[in-house]
């Protein structure tokens, strides 16, 4: 697999190749919770989490899936660039309900005109074989992407950030989903407290062993109304947050250890200014960071999988 112009497999090229055009994701909030928020596994949620950091304005759980999608499609259609959309079940844990309820929500999304598929964000400990088989069936007609929050491959870190699942569970879940018709994605946070550079490089090595198609990455950010915001205020020296230059250099190194056929969906995601406590990168936009990564890879003659 080779896309043009980049030293890594980039998601937008993959989508254009698959659909023949750009496809926009529409974020949805259907009011789900998490097992480490509602007390079934823990309380308080992951220490870094404030779900408002990635919810657009049209995402309101009291609105139906159909309404959220229609409003999102109208918003993006005004820009005149998009004819196809993915319903992105993003907020919290989007397989954390009974099978029949989930089935109806997914089908409701797929009935909305111009929606060509689903992207579902969830946790490795909140999936059943019934859901996996249903998504496999849907994937014969629609593009289906199932993305698991892995966050770290280090068991000690997962415990420390109150993730309430292990990396061993993550591996078992990915194996359950192996060889199905849907795309498998993973999400990793780089720079969680206590992780050394060699720990972070090891994430690339361990993630590459999973049967994933796509990977999302971002640096650790301290956001308001999270447990980590309190920890950061009390003992800031426990946090080794990336500067933008350090992150660009580190990511360039990180992807050399990554399996060369993994599509990189995202390098960076920045929390809204009003929620972000640290690190602050002087207003650099996501696309500017990506451009700097591209330039750095070229300058250092690095590419995805070079050291795999």
N, C-alpha and C positions, 0 to 999 in steps of 0.2 A: 504494500500500500504506500503510495507516495503522492502527496499533494504539492502544489506548486509554490515556490517562493519562500518557504519557511524551512527552518532547520529542525522542525518537529511537526508532528501531525496535528493540525489545528482543526477545531470543531466547525468553524464556519465554512471551511473548504469541504469538510465531510458532508455537511448539510446541503450545500449547494450541489455537490456531486450526486447526492441521493435524491433530492427533490427537484433539481434543476433551477432552483431559486432560493432566496433567503427565506427562512421560516422563523417566525417570532414566537417566543414563549410567552404565555399569559399566566402570571402568577395567581394562584387561588389560595384562599384561606377558608377552610371548611370547619373551623372551630374545634379541631382535634387537640388532644393534649399529648402527654408523653408519660411513659411508665415511671420515669424518675421525677415527675412533677406531681402525679396524682396519688402517689403513695404506694402503688402496686410494687415498685422496686425501690423508690426513694422519693425524697421531697426536695424542692428547691431548684431542680433542673441541673443541667451542666453548668459549671461555675462560670463559663465564658458567655452564656447565652442570654440574649434579650431578643426575642423573636421579631420585635419591631424594626430591627436593623435591616431587614430585607423585604418588608411588606410594602408594596405600592399603595397609593391612596384608594384605588378601586377595590382593594382586598378587604372586604368586611364580612366576617363569618355569618352575620345575620342575613346576608344576601345569598340567594341560591347560586349553585355552580353556573347555571345557565346565564343568570344576570351578570355575575362577575365576568364571565367569558365575553358576553355581548358588549359590556362596557369596555373591557380591555381591547377587544377587536376594533371597536369604534375609535378608541384612543389612538391605536397604532395605524389604523386605516387612514386617519387624517393626514398622516405623513406620506401616504401614497406609495409606500415601499413594499407592503406585505399583502399577500393573497392567501397564505397558508399559515396556520397557527398550531402550536402545541399547548394543550392544557397542562399547566405546571402546578401540580399539587405540591406546594412548597412548605407552608408553615407547619412547624412541629412534625408529628409522625403520621404519615398519610396512608398507612396500612393498619393503624391502631384502632380497629373497630371490628364488628362482626362481618362475616363474609357478605351476607345479603346487602347490608347497608353500603359497603364499599362497592359492590357490583353495580348498584343503582347509581351511585355518584359517578363512577367511571363512565357508565353508559350514557348518563345525562350529558356529560362533557362531550362525548363523541358524537352525540346527535346535533350539536351546535354547528351550523354551516361554517365551512372553512377550517374547522378543526380536523387535523390530519393524524393526530396521535396524542399520547399522554406521556408526560414526564412525572415520575412519582418519587418524591424524596421520603426516605424512611430510615428506620434503625435496623440493624441486623437481627435484633432480638424480637422484632415485631412483624414477623412474616410467617405465613402458613403455606403448606403445600397446596392447599385449595386456592389461595390467591395466586400463587406461582403458576398453577395450571391454567387458571382463568386468564391471566395476562399472556401466557403462552398462546392460548386460543385467539385472543384479541390481536396478537402480533401477526397473525396470518393475513389480517385485513388492514391494520393500522401500524404506524410506527410507535412502539412502546419502549420507554426507557425507565428502568428501575435503578434508582441511585441510593446507595447506602452511605450513611455517615459513619466512616471508619474513624476519622479524626486523629488517631495515633495507632501505631502498631506495637506500642510499648505498654505492657500490662500495668506497670506501675503508674504511668501517666494517666491511663484511663480511670484508674481507681482515684487518683488525686483530683481529677476534674469532675468527679461524681458522674461518670458516664453510665455507670450501672450495667455495662456489658463488657465482655472481654474480647480480646483479639481472636482468641480461639473460637468464640461464638461467631465472630465475623467470618472467619475462614470456613466454618461449617455451613453458614448461610450461603456464601458464594458457591460452595460446592453443590448445594441444593438447587441453585439457579443455573448451574452449568449446562451448556448445550440446549438452552431454551431459545425461542424465537425472538425474545426481546433483548434490547441492549442493556448491559450491566455497567453501572457507573459507581465510582467511589469518590468520597470527599475527604480531604485531609487538611488539618490546620497545622501550619509550620510554625514552630517556636513556642509551643506550650511549655509552661514552667518546668525546669529540671531537665529538659532535653538538650543534649550536647549536639554539636554539628554531626558527629558520627551517628548519633541516634536518628537524626533527621535524614541523613543519607540512607540509613538502614530502612527507613520508611519506603524509599524508592525501590529498594531490593525486595522487601516483603510484599509491597503492593503489586510488583511485577509478577509475583507468583500466583496472584488471584486471576480468575478468568474474566477480567474486566475489559470493556471496550473503551470506556472514557474515564478521565480523571479530572476532578476539580481541585484546585489548590488555592489556599490563601494564607497570608501571614496572620499571626495572632494579633487581634485588636482588643483593647480594653474598652468596653462600652458601658454607658450609664445603666443603672438598675440591674446590673449583673453581680453575682457574688464576687467575681474576680475584680470588679471595680473597688470593692471594699478591701480585698486582699492587697491590691496594687497600692492603694492609699496607705495601708498599714506598713507593708514591707516591700517597697518598690524594687529593692535590690534582688528580690527573688525572680524578677522578670528580666529577661534579656531580649528586649523588643528589637525587631529589625529596623534599621534606617532604610530608606529607599535604595541607596547604593548597595548596601549589604545584601538586601533582598534580591536585587537584580543579579549580583554576582553569585549569590547562593543558588538561586533558581537555575542559572546557567549550568552550574555544576550538578545540581540535583537531577536534571533531565538526562544527563549523560549516563546515569545509572538506571534509567527507566527503560522497560521493555519497548523496543522501537515501534511496535504496532498499536500502542495505546494512544487514543486520540485525546489530546489535552483540551479540555473544554474551557478551562479557566486558569489563569495564573494568579489572578488578583481579584479581590472584591473589597470595596471600601464601604465601611459603615457610614450612614448619614452624619454630616458635620455636627448636628445638634446632639447626637448620641455618642460620638467618638471622643474618648478621653486621651488615648495614646495608642500607637505612635501617630504623630501628625506629620505628613509628608509634604507640607507646603502647597497643598492644592493640586498636586499632580493627579491627572485623570487616569483612569484605568488604561485607556488606549495609549497614553503617553508612556506608562510603565512598560506595556507590551512592546512598544516601539524600541524602548531602551534595551529590553531583553533581546529582541531580534538583533539589534546593533552589536550588543555584547557577545552574543553567540558567534556572529560573523567575525568580529574582531579577534576573538580567542580561538577561532576555528573549532568550535564545539557543536555537537548536535545530539539529538535524542538518541540514546542507546549507544553512544560512542564507547562508554565503559561498561556496558551491560554484559 
